[in-house]
Amino acid sequence: MLPADEVLELTSHPVGGVCPFGLPQPIRVFCDISLRAFDEVWPAAGDRNSSVCLTPEQLVELVGAEWVDVSQH
């Protein structure tokens, strides 16, 4: 885990509002395959009080995320 000041510097979003949108530089984004079980997901949207409703597929497509299997089964 990065310290909060490094997170803000790398993403331009505060901890608690970090999202894969509006990043100042390209960062690899990963989505766990467990998200596919949901019709919609609500990722943060840049601050602690904002989010956006998307399907998991929309999220992956919009941010160029990679599907990975990191959850415990």
mmJSON file of the N, C-alpha and C atoms, coordinates in Angstrom:
{"data_MODEL":{"atom_site":{
"group_PDB":["ATOM","ATOM","ATOM","ATOM","ATOM","ATOM","ATOM","ATOM","ATOM","ATOM","ATOM","ATOM","ATOM","ATOM","ATOM","ATOM","ATOM","ATOM","ATOM","ATOM","ATOM","ATOM","ATOM","ATOM","ATOM","ATOM","ATOM","ATOM","ATOM","ATOM","ATOM","ATOM","ATOM","ATOM","ATOM","ATOM","ATOM","ATOM","ATOM","ATOM","ATOM","ATOM","ATOM","ATOM","ATOM","ATOM","ATOM","ATOM","ATOM","ATOM","ATOM","ATOM","ATOM","ATOM","ATOM","ATOM","ATOM","ATOM","ATOM","ATOM","ATOM","ATOM","ATOM","ATOM","ATOM","ATOM","ATOM","ATOM","ATOM","ATOM","ATOM","ATOM","ATOM","ATOM","ATOM","ATOM","ATOM","ATOM","ATOM","ATOM","ATOM","ATOM","ATOM","ATOM","ATOM","ATOM","ATOM","ATOM","ATOM","ATOM","ATOM","ATOM","ATOM","ATOM","ATOM","ATOM","ATOM","ATOM","ATOM","ATOM","ATOM","ATOM","ATOM","ATOM","ATOM","ATOM","ATOM","ATOM","ATOM","ATOM","ATOM","ATOM","ATOM","ATOM","ATOM","ATOM","ATOM","ATOM","ATOM","ATOM","ATOM","ATOM","ATOM","ATOM","ATOM","ATOM","ATOM","ATOM","ATOM","ATOM","ATOM","ATOM","ATOM","ATOM","ATOM","ATOM","ATOM","ATOM","ATOM","ATOM","ATOM","ATOM","ATOM","ATOM","ATOM","ATOM","ATOM","ATOM","ATOM","ATOM","ATOM","ATOM","ATOM","ATOM","ATOM","ATOM","ATOM","ATOM","ATOM","ATOM","ATOM","ATOM","ATOM","ATOM","ATOM","ATOM","ATOM","ATOM","ATOM","ATOM","ATOM","ATOM","ATOM","ATOM","ATOM","ATOM","ATOM","ATOM","ATOM","ATOM","ATOM","ATOM","ATOM","ATOM","ATOM","ATOM","ATOM","ATOM","ATOM","ATOM","ATOM","ATOM","ATOM","ATOM","ATOM","ATOM","ATOM","ATOM","ATOM","ATOM","ATOM","ATOM","ATOM","ATOM","ATOM","ATOM","ATOM","ATOM","ATOM","ATOM","ATOM","ATOM","ATOM","ATOM","ATOM","ATOM","ATOM","ATOM","ATOM"],
"id":[1,2,3,4,5,6,7,8,9,10,11,12,13,14,15,16,17,18,19,20,21,22,23,24,25,26,27,28,29,30,31,32,33,34,35,36,37,38,39,40,41,42,43,44,45,46,47,48,49,50,51,52,53,54,55,56,57,58,59,60,61,62,63,64,65,66,67,68,69,70,71,72,73,74,75,76,77,78,79,80,81,82,83,84,85,86,87,88,89,90,91,92,93,94,95,96,97,98,99,100,101,102,103,104,105,106,107,108,109,110,111,112,113,114,115,116,117,118,119,120,121,122,123,124,125,126,127,128,129,130,131,132,133,134,135,136,137,138,139,140,141,142,143,144,145,146,147,148,149,150,151,152,153,154,155,156,157,158,159,160,161,162,163,164,165,166,167,168,169,170,171,172,173,174,175,176,177,178,179,180,181,182,183,184,185,186,187,188,189,190,191,192,193,194,195,196,197,198,199,200,201,202,203,204,205,206,207,208,209,210,211,212,213,214,215,216,217,218,219],
"type_symbol":["N","C","C","N","C","C","N","C","C","N","C","C","N","C","C","N","C","C","N","C","C","N","C","C","N","C","C","N","C","C","N","C","C","N","C","C","N","C","C","N","C","C","N","C","C","N","C","C","N","C","C","N","C","C","N","C","C","N","C","C","N","C","C","N","C","C","N","C","C","N","C","C","N","C","C","N","C","C","N","C","C","N","C","C","N","C","C","N","C","C","N","C","C","N","C","C","N","C","C","N","C","C","N","C","C","N","C","C","N","C","C","N","C","C","N","C","C","N","C","C","N","C","C","N","C","C","N","C","C","N","C","C","N","C","C","N","C","C","N","C","C","N","C","C","N","C","C","N","C","C","N","C","C","N","C","C","N","C","C","N","C","C","N","C","C","N","C","C","N","C","C","N","C","C","N","C","C","N","C","C","N","C","C","N","C","C","N","C","C","N","C","C","N","C","C","N","C","C","N","C","C","N","C","C","N","C","C","N","C","C","N","C","C","N","C","C","N","C","C"],
"label_atom_id":["N","CA","C","N","CA","C","N","CA","C","N","CA","C","N","CA","C","N","CA","C","N","CA","C","N","CA","C","N","CA","C","N","CA","C","N","CA","C","N","CA","C","N","CA","C","N","CA","C","N","CA","C","N","CA","C","N","CA","C","N","CA","C","N","CA","C","N","CA","C","N","CA","C","N","CA","C","N","CA","C","N","CA","C","N","CA","C","N","CA","C","N","CA","C","N","CA","C","N","CA","C","N","CA","C","N","CA","C","N","CA","C","N","CA","C","N","CA","C","N","CA","C","N","CA","C","N","CA","C","N","CA","C","N","CA","C","N","CA","C","N","CA","C","N","CA","C","N","CA","C","N","CA","C","N","CA","C","N","CA","C","N","CA","C","N","CA","C","N","CA","C","N","CA","C","N","CA","C","N","CA","C","N","CA","C","N","CA","C","N","CA","C","N","CA","C","N","CA","C","N","CA","C","N","CA","C","N","CA","C","N","CA","C","N","CA","C","N","CA","C","N","CA","C","N","CA","C","N","CA","C","N","CA","C","N","CA","C","N","CA","C","N","CA","C","N","CA","C","N","CA","C","N","CA","C"],
"label_alt_id":[null,null,null,null,null,null,null,null,null,null,null,null,null,null,null,null,null,null,null,null,null,null,null,null,null,null,null,null,null,null,null,null,null,null,null,null,null,null,null,null,null,null,null,null,null,null,null,null,null,null,null,null,null,null,null,null,null,null,null,null,null,null,null,null,null,null,null,null,null,null,null,null,null,null,null,null,null,null,null,null,null,null,null,null,null,null,null,null,null,null,null,null,null,null,null,null,null,null,null,null,null,null,null,null,null,null,null,null,null,null,null,null,null,null,null,null,null,null,null,null,null,null,null,null,null,null,null,null,null,null,null,null,null,null,null,null,null,null,null,null,null,null,null,null,null,null,null,null,null,null,null,null,null,null,null,null,null,null,null,null,null,null,null,null,null,null,null,null,null,null,null,null,null,null,null,null,null,null,null,null,null,null,null,null,null,null,null,null,null,null,null,null,null,null,null,null,null,null,null,null,null,null,null,null,null,null,null,null,null,null,null,null,null,null,null,null,null,null,null],
"label_comp_id":["MET","MET","MET","LEU","LEU","LEU","PRO","PRO","PRO","ALA","ALA","ALA","ASP","ASP","ASP","GLU","GLU","GLU","VAL","VAL","VAL","LEU","LEU","LEU","GLU","GLU","GLU","LEU","LEU","LEU","THR","THR","THR","SER","SER","SER","HIS","HIS","HIS","PRO","PRO","PRO","VAL","VAL","VAL","GLY","GLY","GLY","GLY","GLY","GLY","VAL","VAL","VAL","CYS","CYS","CYS","PRO","PRO","PRO","PHE","PHE","PHE","GLY","GLY","GLY","LEU","LEU","LEU","PRO","PRO","PRO","GLN","GLN","GLN","PRO","PRO","PRO","ILE","ILE","ILE","ARG","ARG","ARG","VAL","VAL","VAL","PHE","PHE","PHE","CYS","CYS","CYS","ASP","ASP","ASP","ILE","ILE","ILE","SER","SER","SER","LEU","LEU","LEU","ARG","ARG","ARG","ALA","ALA","ALA","PHE","PHE","PHE","ASP","ASP","ASP","GLU","GLU","GLU","VAL","VAL","VAL","TRP","TRP","TRP","PRO","PRO","PRO","ALA","ALA","ALA","ALA","ALA","ALA","GLY","GLY","GLY","ASP","ASP","ASP","ARG","ARG","ARG","ASN","ASN","ASN","SER","SER","SER","SER","SER","SER","VAL","VAL","VAL","CYS","CYS","CYS","LEU","LEU","LEU","THR","THR","THR","PRO","PRO","PRO","GLU","GLU","GLU","GLN","GLN","GLN","LEU","LEU","LEU","VAL","VAL","VAL","GLU","GLU","GLU","LEU","LEU","LEU","VAL","VAL","VAL","GLY","GLY","GLY","ALA","ALA","ALA","GLU","GLU","GLU","TRP","TRP","TRP","VAL","VAL","VAL","ASP","ASP","ASP","VAL","VAL","VAL","SER","SER","SER","GLN","GLN","GLN","HIS","HIS","HIS"],
"label_asym_id":["A","A","A","A","A","A","A","A","A","A","A","A","A","A","A","A","A","A","A","A","A","A","A","A","A","A","A","A","A","A","A","A","A","A","A","A","A","A","A","A","A","A","A","A","A","A","A","A","A","A","A","A","A","A","A","A","A","A","A","A","A","A","A","A","A","A","A","A","A","A","A","A","A","A","A","A","A","A","A","A","A","A","A","A","A","A","A","A","A","A","A","A","A","A","A","A","A","A","A","A","A","A","A","A","A","A","A","A","A","A","A","A","A","A","A","A","A","A","A","A","A","A","A","A","A","A","A","A","A","A","A","A","A","A","A","A","A","A","A","A","A","A","A","A","A","A","A","A","A","A","A","A","A","A","A","A","A","A","A","A","A","A","A","A","A","A","A","A","A","A","A","A","A","A","A","A","A","A","A","A","A","A","A","A","A","A","A","A","A","A","A","A","A","A","A","A","A","A","A","A","A","A","A","A","A","A","A","A","A","A","A","A","A","A","A","A","A","A","A"],
"label_entity_id":["1","1","1","1","1","1","1","1","1","1","1","1","1","1","1","1","1","1","1","1","1","1","1","1","1","1","1","1","1","1","1","1","1","1","1","1","1","1","1","1","1","1","1","1","1","1","1","1","1","1","1","1","1","1","1","1","1","1","1","1","1","1","1","1","1","1","1","1","1","1","1","1","1","1","1","1","1","1","1","1","1","1","1","1","1","1","1","1","1","1","1","1","1","1","1","1","1","1","1","1","1","1","1","1","1","1","1","1","1","1","1","1","1","1","1","1","1","1","1","1","1","1","1","1","1","1","1","1","1","1","1","1","1","1","1","1","1","1","1","1","1","1","1","1","1","1","1","1","1","1","1","1","1","1","1","1","1","1","1","1","1","1","1","1","1","1","1","1","1","1","1","1","1","1","1","1","1","1","1","1","1","1","1","1","1","1","1","1","1","1","1","1","1","1","1","1","1","1","1","1","1","1","1","1","1","1","1","1","1","1","1","1","1","1","1","1","1","1","1"],
"label_seq_id":[1,1,1,2,2,2,3,3,3,4,4,4,5,5,5,6,6,6,7,7,7,8,8,8,9,9,9,10,10,10,11,11,11,12,12,12,13,13,13,14,14,14,15,15,15,16,16,16,17,17,17,18,18,18,19,19,19,20,20,20,21,21,21,22,22,22,23,23,23,24,24,24,25,25,25,26,26,26,27,27,27,28,28,28,29,29,29,30,30,30,31,31,31,32,32,32,33,33,33,34,34,34,35,35,35,36,36,36,37,37,37,38,38,38,39,39,39,40,40,40,41,41,41,42,42,42,43,43,43,44,44,44,45,45,45,46,46,46,47,47,47,48,48,48,49,49,49,50,50,50,51,51,51,52,52,52,53,53,53,54,54,54,55,55,55,56,56,56,57,57,57,58,58,58,59,59,59,60,60,60,61,61,61,62,62,62,63,63,63,64,64,64,65,65,65,66,66,66,67,67,67,68,68,68,69,69,69,70,70,70,71,71,71,72,72,72,73,73,73],
"pdbx_PDB_ins_code":[null,null,null,null,null,null,null,null,null,null,null,null,null,null,null,null,null,null,null,null,null,null,null,null,null,null,null,null,null,null,null,null,null,null,null,null,null,null,null,null,null,null,null,null,null,null,null,null,null,null,null,null,null,null,null,null,null,null,null,null,null,null,null,null,null,null,null,null,null,null,null,null,null,null,null,null,null,null,null,null,null,null,null,null,null,null,null,null,null,null,null,null,null,null,null,null,null,null,null,null,null,null,null,null,null,null,null,null,null,null,null,null,null,null,null,null,null,null,null,null,null,null,null,null,null,null,null,null,null,null,null,null,null,null,null,null,null,null,null,null,null,null,null,null,null,null,null,null,null,null,null,null,null,null,null,null,null,null,null,null,null,null,null,null,null,null,null,null,null,null,null,null,null,null,null,null,null,null,null,null,null,null,null,null,null,null,null,null,null,null,null,null,null,null,null,null,null,null,null,null,null,null,null,null,null,null,null,null,null,null,null,null,null,null,null,null,null,null,null],
"Cartn_x":[0.84,0.0,0.882,0.482,1.219,0.725,1.6,1.148,0.18,-0.715,-1.751,-1.181,-0.059,0.5,0.992,1.518,1.959,0.769,-0.293,-1.504,-2.037,-2.135,-2.63,-1.738,-0.437,0.498,0.367,0.248,0.186,-1.151,-2.244,-3.574,-4.338,-3.959,-4.66,-5.975,-6.16,-7.367,-6.962,-7.742,-7.417,-7.792,-7.125,-7.488,-8.963,-9.692,-11.135,-11.917,-11.239,-11.894,-11.114,-10.094,-9.247,-10.085,-9.982,-10.722,-9.821,-10.235,-9.415,-9.635,-10.39,-10.703,-9.897,-9.59,-8.945,-7.572,-6.841,-5.503,-4.508,-3.558,-2.601,-1.581,-1.456,-0.524,-1.125,-0.771,-1.304,-0.868,-1.816,-1.566,-2.33,-1.693,-2.385,-3.516,-4.675,-5.858,-6.263,-6.568,-6.962,-8.345,-9.168,-10.481,-10.532,-10.894,-10.994,-12.197,-12.044,-13.122,-14.391,-14.276,-15.462,-16.455,-16.0,-16.907,-17.929,-17.611,-18.532,-19.828,-19.859,-21.069,-22.114,-21.745,-22.634,-23.13,-24.382,-24.938,-24.369,-24.053,-23.492,-22.467,-21.515,-20.499,-20.471,-19.984,-19.987,-18.57,-17.67,-16.324,-16.357,-15.396,-15.243,-15.037,-15.342,-15.25,-14.407,-13.334,-12.383,-12.354,-13.404,-13.372,-14.169,-14.177,-14.805,-16.33,-16.915,-18.37,-18.976,-18.2,-18.701,-18.431,-19.366,-19.173,-19.962,-19.781,-20.471,-20.935,-22.115,-22.676,-22.357,-21.718,-21.346,-21.543,-21.616,-21.509,-20.025,-19.688,-18.273,-17.617,-18.344,-17.792,-17.528,-18.427,-18.212,-16.967,-16.816,-15.654,-14.363,-14.292,-13.085,-12.817,-13.859,-13.684,-13.267,-13.899,-13.612,-12.179,-11.637,-10.31,-9.22,-9.595,-8.598,-8.051,-8.913,-8.503,-8.249,-7.518,-7.239,-7.99,-8.664,-9.296,-8.229,-8.32,-7.394,-8.194,-7.601,-8.229,-7.378,-7.75,-6.987,-7.795,-9.076,-9.914,-9.706,-10.047,-9.979,-11.311,-11.251,-12.488,-12.798],
"Cartn_y":[-1.178,0.0,1.237,2.193,3.45,4.417,5.284,6.347,7.281,7.906,8.758,9.848,10.455,11.528,10.989,9.771,9.177,8.796,8.309,7.976,9.227,10.315,11.569,12.048,11.958,12.393,11.544,10.236,9.344,9.355,9.543,9.415,10.725,11.725,13.008,12.843,11.686,11.421,11.093,11.577,11.253,9.809,9.239,7.914,7.944,6.934,6.888,7.327,7.958,8.4,8.02,7.19,6.798,6.029,6.432,5.771,5.627,4.83,4.632,5.693,6.742,7.792,9.054,9.799,11.096,11.037,10.003,9.864,10.751,11.352,12.245,11.509,10.203,9.401,8.007,7.267,5.907,5.016,4.3,3.34,2.068,0.931,-0.33,-0.517,-0.873,-1.088,-2.553,-3.177,-4.577,-4.697,-5.576,-5.879,-7.371,-7.715,-9.117,-9.739,-10.987,-11.665,-11.807,-11.676,-11.757,-10.631,-9.539,-8.44,-8.864,-9.885,-10.361,-10.912,-11.196,-11.709,-10.614,-9.359,-8.234,-7.595,-7.14,-6.429,-5.018,-4.429,-3.084,-2.974,-2.093,-1.779,-0.27,0.175,1.598,2.043,2.199,2.668,4.136,4.484,5.891,6.737,8.017,8.911,10.144,9.966,11.05,11.715,11.505,12.014,11.071,11.333,10.416,10.403,11.354,11.483,11.249,10.728,10.535,9.119,8.609,7.322,7.332,6.295,6.191,4.746,4.564,3.237,2.747,1.582,0.976,-0.526,-1.162,-2.613,-2.943,-4.119,-4.485,-4.391,-4.781,-4.727,-3.286,-2.365,-0.954,-0.422,-0.773,-0.318,-0.769,-2.045,-2.592,-1.898,-1.713,-1.082,0.387,1.126,2.56,2.853,2.016,2.314,1.384,0.466,-0.452,-1.41,-1.803,-2.684,-4.102,-4.842,-6.244,-7.087,-8.139,-9.088,-9.957,-10.134,-10.998,-11.793,-12.882,-13.704,-13.596,-12.663,-12.471,-12.821,-13.126,-13.427,-14.863,-15.098,-16.445,-17.133,-18.334,-19.079,-20.051],
"Cartn_z":[0.0,0.0,0.0,-0.781,-0.85,0.216,0.699,1.594,0.854,1.585,0.996,0.093,0.473,-0.354,-1.698,-1.729,-2.994,-3.871,-3.242,-3.992,-4.682,-3.946,-4.506,-5.645,-5.472,-6.51,-7.779,-7.628,-8.788,-9.507,-8.744,-9.346,-9.461,-8.721,-8.558,-7.805,-7.15,-6.357,-4.926,-3.935,-2.546,-2.217,-1.232,-0.752,-0.358,-0.766,-0.532,-1.744,-2.697,-3.922,-5.161,-4.98,-6.116,-7.128,-8.36,-9.429,-10.655,-11.617,-12.806,-13.884,-13.575,-14.542,-14.272,-15.303,-15.134,-14.51,-14.801,-14.237,-14.99,-14.29,-14.938,-15.811,-15.604,-16.398,-16.519,-17.54,-17.675,-16.51,-15.957,-14.89,-15.253,-15.103,-15.381,-14.382,-14.905,-14.075,-14.208,-13.081,-13.052,-12.43,-12.988,-12.429,-12.141,-10.912,-10.551,-11.246,-11.662,-12.389,-11.539,-10.228,-9.372,-9.671,-10.266,-10.628,-11.665,-12.44,-13.481,-12.897,-11.613,-10.964,-10.739,-10.945,-10.667,-11.96,-11.937,-13.091,-13.193,-12.04,-12.01,-10.896,-11.095,-10.091,-9.911,-8.761,-8.421,-8.03,-9.014,-8.652,-8.226,-7.387,-6.987,-8.244,-8.115,-9.27,-8.967,-8.194,-8.009,-6.657,-5.856,-4.492,-3.594,-2.318,-1.368,-1.443,-2.145,-2.178,-3.55,-4.485,-5.844,-6.321,-7.107,-7.754,-9.057,-9.833,-11.113,-11.267,-11.824,-12.02,-13.425,-13.496,-14.773,-14.696,-15.84,-15.834,-15.728,-15.247,-15.21,-16.593,-17.619,-18.977,-19.417,-19.074,-19.399,-18.698,-17.435,-16.683,-17.357,-17.672,-18.309,-19.642,-20.437,-21.748,-21.633,-20.738,-20.603,-20.161,-19.286,-18.734,-19.259,-20.156,-20.698,-19.642,-18.701,-17.611,-18.106,-17.303,-17.57,-16.554,-17.019,-16.105,-15.468,-14.148,-13.411,-12.374,-11.908,-10.88,-9.613,-8.747,-7.505,-6.265,-6.443,-5.282,-4.834,-3.583,-3.058,-3.298,-3.775,-4.087,-2.99],
"occupancy":[1.0,1.0,1.0,1.0,1.0,1.0,1.0,1.0,1.0,1.0,1.0,1.0,1.0,1.0,1.0,1.0,1.0,1.0,1.0,1.0,1.0,1.0,1.0,1.0,1.0,1.0,1.0,1.0,1.0,1.0,1.0,1.0,1.0,1.0,1.0,1.0,1.0,1.0,1.0,1.0,1.0,1.0,1.0,1.0,1.0,1.0,1.0,1.0,1.0,1.0,1.0,1.0,1.0,1.0,1.0,1.0,1.0,1.0,1.0,1.0,1.0,1.0,1.0,1.0,1.0,1.0,1.0,1.0,1.0,1.0,1.0,1.0,1.0,1.0,1.0,1.0,1.0,1.0,1.0,1.0,1.0,1.0,1.0,1.0,1.0,1.0,1.0,1.0,1.0,1.0,1.0,1.0,1.0,1.0,1.0,1.0,1.0,1.0,1.0,1.0,1.0,1.0,1.0,1.0,1.0,1.0,1.0,1.0,1.0,1.0,1.0,1.0,1.0,1.0,1.0,1.0,1.0,1.0,1.0,1.0,1.0,1.0,1.0,1.0,1.0,1.0,1.0,1.0,1.0,1.0,1.0,1.0,1.0,1.0,1.0,1.0,1.0,1.0,1.0,1.0,1.0,1.0,1.0,1.0,1.0,1.0,1.0,1.0,1.0,1.0,1.0,1.0,1.0,1.0,1.0,1.0,1.0,1.0,1.0,1.0,1.0,1.0,1.0,1.0,1.0,1.0,1.0,1.0,1.0,1.0,1.0,1.0,1.0,1.0,1.0,1.0,1.0,1.0,1.0,1.0,1.0,1.0,1.0,1.0,1.0,1.0,1.0,1.0,1.0,1.0,1.0,1.0,1.0,1.0,1.0,1.0,1.0,1.0,1.0,1.0,1.0,1.0,1.0,1.0,1.0,1.0,1.0,1.0,1.0,1.0,1.0,1.0,1.0,1.0,1.0,1.0,1.0,1.0,1.0],
"B_iso_or_equiv":[0.0,0.0,0.0,0.0,0.0,0.0,0.0,0.0,0.0,0.0,0.0,0.0,0.0,0.0,0.0,0.0,0.0,0.0,0.0,0.0,0.0,0.0,0.0,0.0,0.0,0.0,0.0,0.0,0.0,0.0,0.0,0.0,0.0,0.0,0.0,0.0,0.0,0.0,0.0,0.0,0.0,0.0,0.0,0.0,0.0,0.0,0.0,0.0,0.0,0.0,0.0,0.0,0.0,0.0,0.0,0.0,0.0,0.0,0.0,0.0,0.0,0.0,0.0,0.0,0.0,0.0,0.0,0.0,0.0,0.0,0.0,0.0,0.0,0.0,0.0,0.0,0.0,0.0,0.0,0.0,0.0,0.0,0.0,0.0,0.0,0.0,0.0,0.0,0.0,0.0,0.0,0.0,0.0,0.0,0.0,0.0,0.0,0.0,0.0,0.0,0.0,0.0,0.0,0.0,0.0,0.0,0.0,0.0,0.0,0.0,0.0,0.0,0.0,0.0,0.0,0.0,0.0,0.0,0.0,0.0,0.0,0.0,0.0,0.0,0.0,0.0,0.0,0.0,0.0,0.0,0.0,0.0,0.0,0.0,0.0,0.0,0.0,0.0,0.0,0.0,0.0,0.0,0.0,0.0,0.0,0.0,0.0,0.0,0.0,0.0,0.0,0.0,0.0,0.0,0.0,0.0,0.0,0.0,0.0,0.0,0.0,0.0,0.0,0.0,0.0,0.0,0.0,0.0,0.0,0.0,0.0,0.0,0.0,0.0,0.0,0.0,0.0,0.0,0.0,0.0,0.0,0.0,0.0,0.0,0.0,0.0,0.0,0.0,0.0,0.0,0.0,0.0,0.0,0.0,0.0,0.0,0.0,0.0,0.0,0.0,0.0,0.0,0.0,0.0,0.0,0.0,0.0,0.0,0.0,0.0,0.0,0.0,0.0,0.0,0.0,0.0,0.0,0.0,0.0],
"pdbx_formal_charge":[null,null,null,null,null,null,null,null,null,null,null,null,null,null,null,null,null,null,null,null,null,null,null,null,null,null,null,null,null,null,null,null,null,null,null,null,null,null,null,null,null,null,null,null,null,null,null,null,null,null,null,null,null,null,null,null,null,null,null,null,null,null,null,null,null,null,null,null,null,null,null,null,null,null,null,null,null,null,null,null,null,null,null,null,null,null,null,null,null,null,null,null,null,null,null,null,null,null,null,null,null,null,null,null,null,null,null,null,null,null,null,null,null,null,null,null,null,null,null,null,null,null,null,null,null,null,null,null,null,null,null,null,null,null,null,null,null,null,null,null,null,null,null,null,null,null,null,null,null,null,null,null,null,null,null,null,null,null,null,null,null,null,null,null,null,null,null,null,null,null,null,null,null,null,null,null,null,null,null,null,null,null,null,null,null,null,null,null,null,null,null,null,null,null,null,null,null,null,null,null,null,null,null,null,null,null,null,null,null,null,null,null,null,null,null,null,null,null,null],
"auth_seq_id":[1,1,1,2,2,2,3,3,3,4,4,4,5,5,5,6,6,6,7,7,7,8,8,8,9,9,9,10,10,10,11,11,11,12,12,12,13,13,13,14,14,14,15,15,15,16,16,16,17,17,17,18,18,18,19,19,19,20,20,20,21,21,21,22,22,22,23,23,23,24,24,24,25,25,25,26,26,26,27,27,27,28,28,28,29,29,29,30,30,30,31,31,31,32,32,32,33,33,33,34,34,34,35,35,35,36,36,36,37,37,37,38,38,38,39,39,39,40,40,40,41,41,41,42,42,42,43,43,43,44,44,44,45,45,45,46,46,46,47,47,47,48,48,48,49,49,49,50,50,50,51,51,51,52,52,52,53,53,53,54,54,54,55,55,55,56,56,56,57,57,57,58,58,58,59,59,59,60,60,60,61,61,61,62,62,62,63,63,63,64,64,64,65,65,65,66,66,66,67,67,67,68,68,68,69,69,69,70,70,70,71,71,71,72,72,72,73,73,73],
"auth_comp_id":["MET","MET","MET","LEU","LEU","LEU","PRO","PRO","PRO","ALA","ALA","ALA","ASP","ASP","ASP","GLU","GLU","GLU","VAL","VAL","VAL","LEU","LEU","LEU","GLU","GLU","GLU","LEU","LEU","LEU","THR","THR","THR","SER","SER","SER","HIS","HIS","HIS","PRO","PRO","PRO","VAL","VAL","VAL","GLY","GLY","GLY","GLY","GLY","GLY","VAL","VAL","VAL","CYS","CYS","CYS","PRO","PRO","PRO","PHE","PHE","PHE","GLY","GLY","GLY","LEU","LEU","LEU","PRO","PRO","PRO","GLN","GLN","GLN","PRO","PRO","PRO","ILE","ILE","ILE","ARG","ARG","ARG","VAL","VAL","VAL","PHE","PHE","PHE","CYS","CYS","CYS","ASP","ASP","ASP","ILE","ILE","ILE","SER","SER","SER","LEU","LEU","LEU","ARG","ARG","ARG","ALA","ALA","ALA","PHE","PHE","PHE","ASP","ASP","ASP","GLU","GLU","GLU","VAL","VAL","VAL","TRP","TRP","TRP","PRO","PRO","PRO","ALA","ALA","ALA","ALA","ALA","ALA","GLY","GLY","GLY","ASP","ASP","ASP","ARG","ARG","ARG","ASN","ASN","ASN","SER","SER","SER","SER","SER","SER","VAL","VAL","VAL","CYS","CYS","CYS","LEU","LEU","LEU","THR","THR","THR","PRO","PRO","PRO","GLU","GLU","GLU","GLN","GLN","GLN","LEU","LEU","LEU","VAL","VAL","VAL","GLU","GLU","GLU","LEU","LEU","LEU","VAL","VAL","VAL","GLY","GLY","GLY","ALA","ALA","ALA","GLU","GLU","GLU","TRP","TRP","TRP","VAL","VAL","VAL","ASP","ASP","ASP","VAL","VAL","VAL","SER","SER","SER","GLN","GLN","GLN","HIS","HIS","HIS"],
"auth_asym_id":["A","A","A","A","A","A","A","A","A","A","A","A","A","A","A","A","A","A","A","A","A","A","A","A","A","A","A","A","A","A","A","A","A","A","A","A","A","A","A","A","A","A","A","A","A","A","A","A","A","A","A","A","A","A","A","A","A","A","A","A","A","A","A","A","A","A","A","A","A","A","A","A","A","A","A","A","A","A","A","A","A","A","A","A","A","A","A","A","A","A","A","A","A","A","A","A","A","A","A","A","A","A","A","A","A","A","A","A","A","A","A","A","A","A","A","A","A","A","A","A","A","A","A","A","A","A","A","A","A","A","A","A","A","A","A","A","A","A","A","A","A","A","A","A","A","A","A","A","A","A","A","A","A","A","A","A","A","A","A","A","A","A","A","A","A","A","A","A","A","A","A","A","A","A","A","A","A","A","A","A","A","A","A","A","A","A","A","A","A","A","A","A","A","A","A","A","A","A","A","A","A","A","A","A","A","A","A","A","A","A","A","A","A","A","A","A","A","A","A"],
"auth_atom_id":["N","CA","C","N","CA","C","N","CA","C","N","CA","C","N","CA","C","N","CA","C","N","CA","C","N","CA","C","N","CA","C","N","CA","C","N","CA","C","N","CA","C","N","CA","C","N","CA","C","N","CA","C","N","CA","C","N","CA","C","N","CA","C","N","CA","C","N","CA","C","N","CA","C","N","CA","C","N","CA","C","N","CA","C","N","CA","C","N","CA","C","N","CA","C","N","CA","C","N","CA","C","N","CA","C","N","CA","C","N","CA","C","N","CA","C","N","CA","C","N","CA","C","N","CA","C","N","CA","C","N","CA","C","N","CA","C","N","CA","C","N","CA","C","N","CA","C","N","CA","C","N","CA","C","N","CA","C","N","CA","C","N","CA","C","N","CA","C","N","CA","C","N","CA","C","N","CA","C","N","CA","C","N","CA","C","N","CA","C","N","CA","C","N","CA","C","N","CA","C","N","CA","C","N","CA","C","N","CA","C","N","CA","C","N","CA","C","N","CA","C","N","CA","C","N","CA","C","N","CA","C","N","CA","C","N","CA","C","N","CA","C","N","CA","C","N","CA","C","N","CA","C","N","CA","C"],
"pdbx_PDB_model_num":[1,1,1,1,1,1,1,1,1,1,1,1,1,1,1,1,1,1,1,1,1,1,1,1,1,1,1,1,1,1,1,1,1,1,1,1,1,1,1,1,1,1,1,1,1,1,1,1,1,1,1,1,1,1,1,1,1,1,1,1,1,1,1,1,1,1,1,1,1,1,1,1,1,1,1,1,1,1,1,1,1,1,1,1,1,1,1,1,1,1,1,1,1,1,1,1,1,1,1,1,1,1,1,1,1,1,1,1,1,1,1,1,1,1,1,1,1,1,1,1,1,1,1,1,1,1,1,1,1,1,1,1,1,1,1,1,1,1,1,1,1,1,1,1,1,1,1,1,1,1,1,1,1,1,1,1,1,1,1,1,1,1,1,1,1,1,1,1,1,1,1,1,1,1,1,1,1,1,1,1,1,1,1,1,1,1,1,1,1,1,1,1,1,1,1,1,1,1,1,1,1,1,1,1,1,1,1,1,1,1,1,1,1,1,1,1,1,1,1]
}}}
